């Protein structure tokens, strides 16, 4: 079994609705971020958008800030 297969087994993929619930954000917010290219990394297969929990956690860590000024 490859590493990717093991990751997929242990890190089930979430639908946009599940990912939005996980992040406490709206489904439409995630859709807008996909379009803008600055949201969480996602997988698109057969027309379906999916998110891994690991990618969502990684994205959340990148959103941490120590100040409200600047970006």
Secondary structure, DSSP 8 states (H G I E B T S, - for coil): --HHHHHHHHS-EE-HHHHHHHHT--HHHHHHHHHHT-S---EEETTEEEEEHHHHHHHHHHT--S-SS--
